[in-house]
Amino acid sequence: MKKRIREIHYIVTQYWLEYYADGACTLCGNSGIIDTRGTKTLVGWDVGRVNYCICPNGQIMRKAGFDLNA
């Protein structure tokens, strides 16, 4: 199981490096967390929430069990 998790993290990290890394994470600003609370669809549905980013900081926070509600 651990090998599979590492492979997934490798793939995600490579994707992040290819599209979202530019000296810093362009998704979360290196905080490891993406907060989209307050985001609504065009028809007004609330769709935002707090998520871990796909960057290495977000992956480490997820693995460590960091509380997103803190």
BAGU-949570 format. One line per field, with one value per atom (N, C-alpha, C): residue number from 1; x negated, y negated, z. Coordinates in nm, 2 decimals, always signed. Last residue first. Example, Ala and Ser with C-alpha at 12.3 -4.5 7.8 and 13.67 -1.06 7.14 Angstrom:
n = [2,2,2,1,1,1]
X = [-1.28,-1.37,-1.29,-1.32,-1.23,-1.32]
Y = [+0.22,+0.11,+0.00,+0.57,+0.45,+0.33]
Z = [+0.71,+0.71,+0.79,+0.78,+0.78,+0.78]
END
This chain:
n = [70,70,70,69,69,69,68,68,68,67,67,67,66,66,66,65,65,65,64,64,64,63,63,63,62,62,62,61,61,61,60,60,60,59,59,59,58,58,58,57,57,57,56,56,56,55,55,55,54,54,54,53,53,53,52,52,52,51,51,51,50,50,50,49,49,49,48,48,48,47,47,47,46,46,46,45,45,45,44,44,44,43,43,43,42,42,42,41,41,41,40,40,40,39,39,39,38,38,38,37,37,37,36,36,36,35,35,35,34,34,34,33,33,33,32,32,32,31,31,31,30,30,30,29,29,29,28,28,28,27,27,27,26,26,26,25,25,25,24,24,24,23,23,23,22,22,22,21,21,21,20,20,20,19,19,19,18,18,18,17,17,17,16,16,16,15,15,15,14,14,14,13,13,13,12,12,12,11,11,11,10,10,10,9,9,9,8,8,8,7,7,7,6,6,6,5,5,5,4,4,4,3,3,3,2,2,2,1,1,1]
X = [+0.88,+0.80,+0.78,+0.99,+1.08,+1.01,+0.80,+0.83,+0.92,+0.55,+0.69,+0.72,+0.32,+0.35,+0.49,+0.22,+0.36,+0.38,+0.00,-0.02,+0.11,+0.10,+0.05,+0.03,+0.17,+0.28,+0.22,-0.08,+0.02,+0.13,-0.20,-0.26,-0.15,-0.04,-0.05,-0.10,-0.08,+0.05,+0.05,-0.36,-0.31,-0.18,-0.35,-0.41,-0.37,-0.01,-0.16,-0.22,+0.25,+0.18,+0.03,+0.40,+0.35,+0.28,+0.69,+0.54,+0.51,+0.96,+0.90,+0.75,+1.27,+1.13,+1.07,+1.51,+1.47,+1.32,+1.79,+1.66,+1.64,+2.04,+1.96,+1.82,+2.36,+2.24,+2.16,+2.53,+2.51,+2.37,+2.58,+2.58,+2.56,+2.54,+2.68,+2.69,+2.27,+2.34,+2.48,+2.16,+2.18,+2.25,+1.94,+2.07,+2.07,+1.73,+1.74,+1.88,+1.71,+1.77,+1.78,+1.41,+1.53,+1.58,+1.17,+1.27,+1.40,+0.85,+0.98,+1.07,+0.60,+0.68,+0.82,+0.29,+0.44,+0.50,+0.02,+0.07,+0.22,-0.10,-0.04,+0.00,-0.20,-0.29,-0.23,+0.01,-0.09,-0.18,+0.18,+0.21,+0.11,+0.12,+0.26,+0.28,-0.14,-0.05,+0.10,-0.40,-0.28,-0.18,-0.70,-0.61,-0.48,-0.83,-0.91,-0.83,-0.59,-0.66,-0.74,-0.39,-0.51,-0.58,-0.18,-0.15,-0.27,-0.26,-0.16,-0.14,-0.48,-0.46,-0.37,-0.44,-0.56,-0.55,-0.19,-0.21,-0.33,-0.28,-0.17,-0.18,-0.46,-0.50,-0.40,-0.28,-0.39,-0.44,-0.12,-0.06,-0.17,-0.31,-0.24,-0.18,-0.40,-0.49,-0.42,-0.16,-0.22,-0.32,-0.14,-0.03,-0.09,-0.36,-0.35,-0.25,-0.30,-0.42,-0.41,-0.08,-0.07,-0.18,-0.21,-0.10,-0.08,-0.38,-0.43,-0.33,-0.19,-0.28,-0.34,-0.08,+0.00,-0.09]
Y = [-2.46,-2.54,-2.68,-2.30,-2.40,-2.48,-2.13,-2.24,-2.34,-1.99,-2.02,-2.15,-1.75,-1.89,-1.92,-1.50,-1.51,-1.65,-1.45,-1.47,-1.49,-1.43,-1.31,-1.33,-1.70,-1.60,-1.47,-1.82,-1.86,-1.75,-1.71,-1.68,-1.71,-1.82,-1.67,-1.64,-2.09,-2.04,-1.89,-2.10,-2.14,-2.09,-2.00,-1.93,-1.97,-2.07,-2.10,-2.01,-2.06,-1.94,-1.96,-2.17,-2.19,-2.07,-2.08,-2.07,-2.10,-2.31,-2.19,-2.19,-2.45,-2.45,-2.31,-2.55,-2.48,-2.50,-2.66,-2.67,-2.59,-2.66,-2.55,-2.55,-2.77,-2.77,-2.65,-2.88,-2.77,-2.79,-3.08,-3.12,-3.01,-3.03,-3.03,-3.06,-3.02,-3.13,-3.14,-2.93,-2.91,-3.02,-3.09,-3.05,-3.02,-3.10,-3.09,-3.03,-3.09,-3.21,-3.21,-2.91,-2.95,-3.08,-2.82,-2.88,-2.91,-2.79,-2.82,-2.89,-2.56,-2.64,-2.66,-2.52,-2.51,-2.61,-2.56,-2.42,-2.40,-2.80,-2.78,-2.63,-2.87,-2.79,-2.77,-2.97,-3.06,-3.00,-2.79,-2.82,-2.93,-2.80,-2.76,-2.81,-2.84,-2.94,-2.91,-2.80,-2.74,-2.85,-2.95,-2.92,-2.86,-2.92,-2.97,-2.96,-2.80,-2.91,-2.99,-2.53,-2.58,-2.69,-2.43,-2.52,-2.58,-2.24,-2.34,-2.45,-2.08,-2.11,-2.23,-2.04,-2.11,-2.16,-1.91,-2.04,-2.11,-1.67,-1.75,-1.89,-1.58,-1.61,-1.69,-1.54,-1.64,-1.68,-1.33,-1.46,-1.57,-1.13,-1.18,-1.32,-1.11,-1.14,-1.20,-1.03,-1.15,-1.20,-0.78,-0.88,-1.02,-0.65,-0.67,-0.78,-0.65,-0.72,-0.75,-0.47,-0.61,-0.70,-0.23,-0.30,-0.44,-0.18,-0.21,-0.28,-0.13,-0.25,-0.28,+0.12,+0.00,-0.13]
Z = [+1.16,+1.26,+1.22,+0.97,+1.04,+1.14,+0.89,+0.80,+0.86,+1.07,+1.08,+0.99,+0.94,+0.98,+0.97,+0.89,+0.95,+1.00,+0.75,+0.89,+0.97,+0.49,+0.55,+0.70,+0.46,+0.45,+0.52,+0.47,+0.57,+0.57,+0.24,+0.38,+0.48,+0.04,+0.06,+0.20,+0.07,+0.10,+0.12,+0.00,+0.13,+0.17,-0.27,-0.16,-0.02,-0.40,-0.39,-0.27,-0.39,-0.45,-0.44,-0.08,-0.21,-0.26,+0.10,+0.09,-0.06,+0.13,+0.08,+0.09,+0.22,+0.25,+0.21,-0.03,+0.09,+0.11,-0.24,-0.18,-0.06,-0.34,-0.37,-0.31,-0.33,-0.25,-0.29,-0.62,-0.52,-0.46,-0.82,-0.68,-0.57,-1.08,-1.03,-0.88,-1.10,-1.17,-1.13,-0.77,-0.92,-0.98,-0.54,-0.58,-0.73,-0.26,-0.40,-0.44,+0.01,-0.04,-0.19,+0.02,+0.09,+0.03,-0.08,-0.17,-0.11,+0.01,+0.07,-0.03,+0.01,-0.08,-0.02,+0.16,+0.18,+0.07,+0.14,+0.15,+0.15,+0.10,+0.23,+0.25,-0.15,-0.06,+0.08,-0.29,-0.24,-0.14,-0.41,-0.27,-0.21,-0.69,-0.64,-0.50,-0.74,-0.79,-0.75,-0.52,-0.57,-0.62,-0.66,-0.55,-0.61,-0.89,-0.78,-0.65,-1.00,-1.06,-0.95,-1.06,-0.98,-1.06,-1.22,-1.11,-1.03,-1.42,-1.45,-1.34,-1.34,-1.48,-1.50,-1.06,-1.11,-1.26,-1.06,-1.00,-1.05,-1.19,-1.25,-1.20,-0.99,-1.13,-1.20,-0.78,-0.77,-0.91,-0.88,-0.84,-0.84,-0.90,-1.02,-0.99,-0.63,-0.74,-0.86,-0.51,-0.47,-0.58,-0.63,-0.65,-0.62,-0.53,-0.68,-0.71,-0.26,-0.31,-0.46,-0.26,-0.22,-0.27,-0.35,-0.43,-0.39,-0.13,-0.26,-0.35,+0.08,+0.08,-0.05,+0.00,+0.00,+0.00]
END
